[in-house]
Amino acid sequence: MIRKSNKNIGLYLVISADWECINEAETPGESATLAIEEAYEKYGKNLNLAPTITTFSISSSLDGVNFMDTIISHYTPAVLSNAGLHNLSKSYKIILSKLINDS
């Protein structure tokens, strides 16, 4: 990927389970949503998910912002829902609830 720098559009690294994505977005939440859409399109039913999806703002870290301020965790069911994957979001939320209740 090569791009012209843009102060309104950030460059993000998104990480969850066993996959990663680099994309452009206006916000970390949008970045996570775009990444889950791309990952779901590529892996379909073989998509692995973690309870959270982490975004790292590459743009902000290069601008000298505190490193810890550039990392944001997103609740996976919320990101799935934002991506229009409502049934998968509901199913994953049930699985997470069972894991929490069994521990």
Backbone torsions as a table, in degrees:
resi	resn	phi	psi	omega
1	MET	NA	133.2	171.3
2	ILE	-131.4	141.5	-177.5
3	ARG	-154.0	160.1	171.9
4	LYS	-83.1	139.9	177.3
5	SER	-60.2	141.9	-178.6
6	ASN	-143.2	118.6	-177.2
7	LYS	-67.1	-21.2	-178.4
8	ASN	-91.5	-18.8	-178.8
9	ILE	-119.8	119.3	-178.9
10	GLY	-89.7	161.4	174.6
11	LEU	-107.2	126.4	-173.2
12	TYR	-127.8	148.5	167.0
13	LEU	-107.2	126.6	-179.0
14	VAL	-116.1	133.4	-175.5
15	ILE	-132.2	134.3	172.7
16	SER	-157.6	138.5	177.8
17	ALA	48.8	-113.3	-175.3
18	ASP	-114.5	21.2	179.8
19	TRP	-134.1	157.2	179.1
20	GLU	-137.7	155.6	-179.9
21	CYS	-147.1	139.9	170.9
22	ILE	-113.2	128.9	-178.8
23	ASN	-148.6	175.4	175.4
24	GLU	-109.6	139.1	178.7
25	ALA	-161.5	163.2	178.3
26	GLU	-79.9	-29.4	-177.9
27	THR	-137.8	160.5	175.6
28	PRO	-60.4	-37.9	179.1
29	GLY	-63.9	-41.7	176.8
30	GLU	-64.1	-39.1	178.5
31	SER	-60.6	-45.4	178.9
32	ALA	-62.3	-41.5	179.3
33	THR	-64.4	-46.2	178.5
34	LEU	-61.2	-39.1	-179.6
35	ALA	-66.5	-43.2	-179.2
36	ILE	-66.9	-34.9	176.5
37	GLU	-63.4	-44.8	179.8
38	GLU	-66.7	-43.0	179.8
39	ALA	-64.7	-41.0	179.8
40	TYR	-66.2	-38.8	178.2
41	GLU	-63.5	-39.1	-178.0
42	LYS	-77.2	-44.7	-171.4
43	TYR	-102.2	-19.4	179.4
44	GLY	53.7	-128.1	-177.8
45	LYS	-69.6	-11.3	177.7
46	ASN	-91.5	6.4	179.4
47	LEU	-68.5	124.9	175.5
48	ASN	-94.1	139.8	-178.2
49	LEU	-125.9	146.0	171.5
50	ALA	-105.9	163.3	178.8
51	PRO	-59.5	-26.4	176.5
52	THR	-129.6	157.2	173.8
53	ILE	-116.5	127.6	-175.9
54	THR	-103.6	132.1	172.5
55	THR	-111.8	139.1	177.0
56	PHE	-122.5	119.2	-179.6
57	SER	-80.1	103.5	177.7
58	ILE	-66.5	-42.0	-179.1
59	SER	-59.0	-48.7	-177.9
60	SER	-66.0	-37.6	-179.3
61	SER	-66.8	-32.4	177.8
62	LEU	-74.4	-23.5	178.4
63	ASP	-82.3	-0.4	176.9
64	GLY	89.4	11.7	176.1
65	VAL	-69.0	148.7	177.6
66	ASN	-49.1	127.8	-176.7
67	PHE	-51.1	-44.5	-177.3
68	MET	-66.9	-25.1	178.0
69	ASP	-75.1	-10.8	-177.5
70	THR	-95.4	-2.9	-178.3
71	ILE	-110.8	126.5	-179.8
72	ILE	-132.6	134.0	174.8
73	SER	-99.2	139.4	-179.2
74	HIS	-121.4	137.7	178.0
75	TYR	-69.3	119.0	-173.1
76	THR	-54.0	-45.8	178.6
77	PRO	-58.2	-34.4	178.3
78	ALA	-67.6	-40.9	179.0
79	VAL	-67.1	-41.6	177.3
80	LEU	-59.3	-43.5	178.8
81	SER	-63.6	-43.4	177.8
82	ASN	-60.4	-30.1	179.7
83	ALA	-84.5	2.3	179.4
84	GLY	84.4	8.9	-179.5
85	LEU	-96.4	62.0	-172.2
86	HIS	-63.9	-43.1	-180.0
87	ASN	-64.3	-42.8	178.4
88	LEU	-65.4	-38.3	178.0
89	SER	-60.5	-46.5	179.6
90	LYS	-63.8	-44.0	179.5
91	SER	-63.0	-43.0	-178.7
92	TYR	-68.0	-35.3	177.9
93	LYS	-64.0	-38.9	177.6
94	ILE	-63.8	-43.8	179.1
95	ILE	-61.4	-45.1	179.4
96	LEU	-62.9	-39.4	178.7
97	SER	-62.3	-42.6	179.3
98	LYS	-65.2	-39.7	177.9
99	LEU	-63.1	-41.7	179.5
100	ILE	-67.0	-43.4	-178.4
101	ASN	-69.9	-27.8	-179.1
102	ASP	-84.3	-11.5	-176.9
103	SER	-91.5	NA	NA
